[in-house]
Amino acid sequence: MSQRLAADAANEDAVQGQVEDDEAFLPEEQENRDDALQGGPGTTQEDEKEPTCTKIYYASRTHSQLAQVLHELEKLKLKLNIAVSNIQHVHQKLSSAKRSASVVEDHDDAAGDEEGTGARAVSLGSRKQLCIHERLREKASDLDEACRQMLGEKGKKRCPHLPTVEEETKMLDLRDQILAVPKDIEDLFLTGQAADTCPYFGARRAIPQAQLVLLPYNLLLQRTAREALGIDLTGQVVIIDEAHNLTSTLLSLSTTRLPLRTLINARHQLSIYLSRFRNRLSTMHALHLKRLMNLLDALVQYAEEWRDAQLKADKGNGAAGKARGPEVEVMTSAELLQRLGRKTEGVNLLEVEKYLRESKIARKISGYSVKTLEKAAGQDTVKLAKLARLASTTPPLHAVESFITALSASSDDGRVTLSIVDGQVEIKYQHLNPATYFQEVVDSARAVILAGGTMSPIDDVVHQLFSALPADRLSTFSCGHIIPPENLQTLVLKKGPRGGELQFKYQQRGDEGLIAELGQILLNFTNVVPGGMVVFVPSYAFLNTVTKQWQAGGLMEKLNAKKKVFSEPQQSNEVEAVLRDYSAQIQSSDDSTGGKKRGALLFAVVGAKLSEGLNFADDLARAVIIIGLPFANLGSPELRERMNYVNRLEQRRRAAAAPVSRPNGAKDAGTELYENMCMNAVNQSIGRAIRHRGDWAALILVDGRYASPRIRSKLPKWIEAGTTVADGFGQAMKELGRFYREKKAQTA
């Protein structure tokens, strides 16, 4: 009897333990664990807010670009007379190889003489970049959610790197170390490791007293990210560097993809969750989750029916010998909901979006799904490997939540696209209006500065981001380059050595005669260009085409005899090695010895890895050659929708203003956007060369279309002013020869 009672008690304890474990996956009315740490561990919303100051939020595309800003800031030797409580000015000595190797070269001898002087700065990053809990980083499929779960734990289950209320001084000490000396994201991580205190929350604690906050685009431009970090832009100054990326970044941040496979997995997870917790959910939660299930059912059904219709149409076209269609369909969000049928008639997207956002139910369901899979896997290595692959992807319901959030936006601000991608249906919401989310930044901040070295053409940025802003609140400033005019030779080449017209339009890029002409042009250039020669082509496909033809015809061998040839790799992890070898080849070349190799030639792709963020200074680029105009694919439904959108925007603007006739030859807003996208990419590639006051180089635009005043007007003014349109190839070679002879004489 006693054994049976003991067994019953053990079973009851096990059941009770299971119930308690499952409690963590039930939806909560409020979940603000991150907010509870905004003022420090253990604080509440009733606690007094920490004193703050006016600050500059400085955003750029990458952390490496933000690190460069900090290194320049250190050179200024600023000494501030502003006293701030609790700042101890402790200078943490870091063993970062990065600093010891490269930063020392960039600093003046006098820089850094005084510790604890300068602007109080903090770099912000994600948990993925700053989490120092090694086991959590290795195991967690969703690091953000895993961290939030640990915030609510007690005892040994709590994160050991997050100080308790009693250890608040540890967090304050880390905050003071962060503010004492400017630190980039890598230094911040190392400082947190050395202090055994979480640098993610340490950086958040430093925001109120910081004067300069450095952060990547997404943390500034997404409202959810700003709220999570406790960023309030009211009355502050915002600087966005590399701002030519701003419009495309805003659009990409609000564009979401939802493959059918992900949609089916999300529905499956929700079904399992409901079967387990249905009887324990409140009426309100049960109702919302039922509506969510109805929406998922309808989306899956519609996507499958659309796929089947496409396959049937393809079969019919194949039998009839007709060309295959694009397999893309575009609609508004309102049209999509209409097509989903009766199942969604009672579904209010705004209510669903609000419920998902406030209840954080997607996290709960994803967490329960992972736990169920882990339990089922046991010690099975195959199942564990599958679980590891799943852990590296975005949880399905998170993707659904992002899609529903996007759908709930204004119908005119976006389009839903259904397409076949790698044989699978993908539903995508493409945002068309970049001003939607940027307007929040503009309205809150005291001032917003968009800065960039090459922002031409800028008209699209102004029209799309500041259309609602009164003209007297918008100022633009553009200055010339620091170099004297004689340090730049800009040529437009309309004809090749054989007199052939040069127009590298998409339809002509496979023309063997045109490719042969281009090869002869480059071969001639290698005879006069010293050092490095960087050639930008419109696409990887074109680069592969010309390389194959030149290798077959022997021209590549001739180019290699003049300058060693390198090509931009398509794999990111190979770029550094190519750049290192290219630089080494140029440094080892010595024209005066009469050696065969006179520098190097690097083929790169406009808009790819080498066209932005890299500096080809001095001998690394004594000539930059742009082949053709890299126009985007006009057949893209997404591009056509965006062009249509800016046309509608322009029509509304004209309707609201006094009637103005369009000048003869003027393009509509959509075509203007199309051209500007192309020239923005060209200008970024051009900007890789001439990096300081004494630098010099030639810029050669190889395509007759660059001779058009309309196209040339979209070049930076300091380039356009000195551009020579060569009548023939002979004149171009004469101008180049003169330019390089003069430079050689000056440096002799």
Buried (B, 14 or more C-beta within 10 A) or exposed (E): EEEEEEEEEEEEEEEEEEEEEBEBBBBBEEBEBBBBBBBBBBBEEEEEEBEEEEBBBBBBBEBEBBBBBBBEBBEEEEEEEEEBEEBEBBEBEBEBEEBEEEBEEEBEEEBBEEEBBBBBBBBBBBBEBBBBBEEBEEEBBBBBBBBBBBBEEEEEEEBEBBBEEEEBEBBBBBBBBBBBBBBBBBBBBBBBEBBEBBBBBBBBBBBBBBBBBBBBBBBBBBEEBBEBBBBBBEEBBBBBBBBBBBBEBBBBBBBBBBBBEBBBBBBEBBEBBBEEBEEEBEEEBBEBBBBBBBBBBBBBEBBBEBBEEBEEBBEEEEEEEEEEEEBBBBBBBEBBBEBBEEBBEEBEBEEBBBBBBEBBBBBBBBBBBBBBBEEEBEEEEEBEEEBEEBBEEEBBBBBBBBBBBBBBBEBBBBBBBBBBEEEEBBBBBBBBBBBBBBBBBBEBBEEBBBBBEBBBBBEBBBBBBBBEBEEEEEEEEEEEBEBEEEBBBBBBBBBBBEEBEBBBBBEBBEBEEBBBBBBBBBBBBBEBBBBBBBBBBBBBEBBEBBBEBBEEBEBBEBBBBBBBBBBBBEEEEEBEEBBEBBBEBBBEBEEEEEEEBBBBBBBBBBBBBBBBBBBBBBBBBBBBBBBBBBBBEEEEBBBBBBBBBBBBBBEEEEEEEEEEEEEEEEEBBBEBBBBBBBBBBBBBBBBBBBBEEEBBBBBBBBBBBBBEEEBBEBBBEBBBEEBEBBEBBEBBBEBBEEBBEEBEEEEE
